[in-house]
């Protein structure tokens, strides 16, 4: 079981951040390696990602299913990513707190299981890469918020 957690501070209130977190076009702009993302009728998102995990680079078919949505402060996201080299399945919880009217802290916590060759060869790198992708996504979101 791989676990990651952390936080990121934005210079904006939760009501400004929330729409970006649930918009497929925004998600495609902020997630590194995202080549395509689309909303499905059941509320899920389907995406294609190109991710490098050590020597196992590849295209991943990703399904994201938001649940337990509490706009604009929290939601849970169930996810799976599958490629020729294996897969990752898990869930994440995101919570936004506003210590003042112009600032929001996004807290995140994820748990994931790794399968296939990814488990055997890349497991030690996955947690580091997951943290890096999360940090890059949040930094990209902060830049997007600043640009309006």
C-alpha positions as CSV (number, residue, x, y, z in Angstrom):
1,X,0.0,0.0,0.0
2,X,1.4,3.4,-1.0
3,X,0.3,6.4,1.0
4,X,0.9,10.1,0.3
5,X,-0.4,13.2,2.1
6,X,0.4,16.9,2.2
7,X,-1.0,20.3,1.8
8,X,-0.7,23.3,-0.5
9,X,-1.6,26.9,0.1
10,X,-3.4,29.0,-2.5
11,X,-3.9,32.8,-2.5
12,X,-7.6,32.5,-3.2
13,X,-10.8,31.5,-1.3
14,X,-12.2,28.0,-1.6
15,X,-15.1,29.2,-3.8
16,X,-12.5,30.4,-6.4
17,X,-10.6,27.1,-6.3
18,X,-13.4,24.6,-6.3
19,X,-14.6,25.1,-9.9
20,X,-11.0,24.4,-11.1
21,X,-10.9,21.1,-9.2
22,X,-14.0,19.7,-10.9
23,X,-13.6,21.0,-14.4
24,X,-12.1,18.5,-17.0
25,X,-10.6,21.3,-19.1
26,X,-8.7,22.7,-16.1
27,X,-7.6,19.2,-14.9
28,X,-6.2,18.5,-18.3
29,X,-4.1,21.8,-18.1
30,X,-2.8,21.2,-14.6
31,X,-2.0,17.4,-14.5
32,X,1.4,16.7,-15.9
33,X,1.3,14.3,-18.8
34,X,-2.4,14.6,-19.3
35,X,-3.2,14.2,-23.0
36,X,-7.0,14.0,-22.8
37,X,-9.7,14.1,-20.2
38,X,-13.5,13.9,-20.6
39,X,-16.4,13.9,-18.2
40,X,-18.8,10.9,-18.3
41,X,-22.5,10.8,-17.7
42,X,-22.0,9.1,-14.4
43,X,-19.8,11.9,-13.1
44,X,-16.5,10.1,-13.7
45,X,-13.7,11.4,-15.8
46,X,-11.7,9.3,-18.3
47,X,-8.2,10.5,-19.1
48,X,-5.1,9.5,-21.0
49,X,-1.8,10.2,-19.3
50,X,1.8,9.7,-20.4
51,X,3.8,9.1,-17.2
52,X,7.5,8.1,-16.7
53,X,8.0,5.8,-13.7
54,X,11.7,4.9,-13.8
55,X,12.3,2.8,-16.8
56,X,8.6,2.0,-17.2
57,X,7.3,4.9,-19.3
58,X,3.9,4.5,-20.9
59,X,0.4,5.6,-21.7
60,X,-2.1,5.1,-19.0
61,X,-5.9,4.9,-19.2
62,X,-7.2,6.6,-16.2
63,X,-10.6,6.7,-14.5
64,X,-11.4,9.2,-11.8
65,X,-14.6,9.0,-9.9
66,X,-15.4,11.8,-7.5
67,X,-17.6,10.8,-4.5
68,X,-18.7,12.3,-1.3
69,X,-18.6,15.8,-2.8
70,X,-19.1,18.7,-0.4
71,X,-18.7,21.8,-2.4
72,X,-16.6,23.9,-2.0
73,X,-14.7,22.2,0.8
74,X,-14.1,18.5,0.3
75,X,-14.4,15.4,-1.9
76,X,-13.1,11.9,-2.3
77,X,-11.7,10.6,-5.6
78,X,-11.5,7.0,-6.5
79,X,-9.0,6.3,-9.2
80,X,-7.4,3.7,-11.4
81,X,-4.6,3.9,-14.0
82,X,-3.8,1.0,-16.3
83,X,-1.1,0.5,-18.8
84,X,0.7,-2.4,-20.5
85,X,3.2,-2.5,-17.5
86,X,0.6,-2.6,-14.7
87,X,-1.7,-0.4,-12.8
88,X,-2.5,1.7,-9.8
89,X,-5.8,1.8,-8.0
90,X,-6.8,3.7,-4.9
91,X,-8.6,6.7,-3.5
92,X,-7.8,10.2,-2.3
93,X,-9.5,12.7,0.0
94,X,-9.2,16.4,-0.6
95,X,-10.2,19.1,1.9
96,X,-10.0,22.8,1.6
97,X,-9.8,25.1,4.6
98,X,-9.8,28.9,4.6
99,X,-7.8,30.4,7.5
100,X,-8.7,33.9,6.1
101,X,-10.9,35.3,3.3
102,X,-8.0,35.4,0.7
103,X,-6.2,32.1,1.4
104,X,-7.0,28.4,1.2
105,X,-5.1,25.4,2.3
106,X,-5.8,22.2,0.3
107,X,-5.0,19.1,2.3
108,X,-4.8,15.8,0.5
109,X,-4.3,12.2,1.5
110,X,-4.2,9.2,-0.9
111,X,-3.8,5.4,-0.7
112,X,-3.0,3.2,-3.6
113,X,-2.3,-0.3,-4.6
114,X,0.2,-1.1,-7.4
115,X,0.0,-4.1,-9.7
116,X,1.9,-5.8,-12.5
117,X,5.4,-4.9,-13.5
118,X,5.0,-1.5,-11.9
119,X,4.8,-3.2,-8.5
120,X,8.0,-5.3,-9.1
121,X,10.2,-2.7,-10.8
122,X,8.9,0.8,-10.1
123,X,7.3,0.6,-6.6
124,X,10.2,2.4,-4.9
125,X,9.9,5.3,-7.3
126,X,6.1,5.5,-7.4
127,X,5.7,7.4,-4.1
128,X,8.3,9.9,-5.1
129,X,6.7,10.3,-8.5
130,X,3.2,10.6,-7.0
131,X,4.3,13.4,-4.8
132,X,6.1,15.1,-7.7
133,X,3.0,14.9,-9.9
134,X,0.7,16.1,-7.1
135,X,3.0,19.1,-6.3
136,X,3.3,20.0,-10.0
137,X,-0.4,19.8,-10.5
138,X,-1.0,22.1,-7.5
139,X,1.6,24.6,-8.6
140,X,0.1,24.6,-12.1
141,X,-3.3,25.3,-10.5
142,X,-1.9,28.1,-8.5
143,X,-0.5,29.7,-11.7
144,X,-3.8,29.2,-13.4
145,X,-5.6,30.9,-10.6
146,X,-3.2,33.9,-10.7
147,X,-3.6,34.3,-14.4
148,X,-7.4,34.5,-13.9
